[in-house]
Amino acid sequence: MQPAKLSYFYIYQSENHTWSWRLMSRQGHVLAVNPETYPDLPACKEDIRQMVKDSALAVCIGDSHYMSVNVP
């Protein structure tokens, strides 16, 4: 499989008919998974939409060691 040009959300339906997602890297690695399943596809896609919107404003924070390292 050829690597994707961007990271992407892989949406799938489980055997019990609930929906889930995985955030995949360009290299095909799993970066994140949904914490709980969704009863329907619109709910799953809305959660992804909200996450993408919120993450555009997210900042990096960390413990005291992380915060003391000055890397651009």
Stockholm file with secondary structure:
# STOCKHOLM 1.0

chainA/1-72         MQPAKLSYFYIYQSENHTWSWRLMSRQGHVLAVNPETYPDLPACKEDIRQMVKDSALAVCIGDSHYMSVNVP
#=GR chainA/1-72 SS CCCCSSCEEEEEECTTSCEEEEEECTTSCEEEECSSCBSSHHHHHHHHHHHHHHHTTCCCCCCHHHHHCCCC
#=GC SS_cons        CCCCSSCEEEEEECTTSCEEEEEECTTSCEEEECSSCBSSHHHHHHHHHHHHHHHTTCCCCCCHHHHHCCCC
//
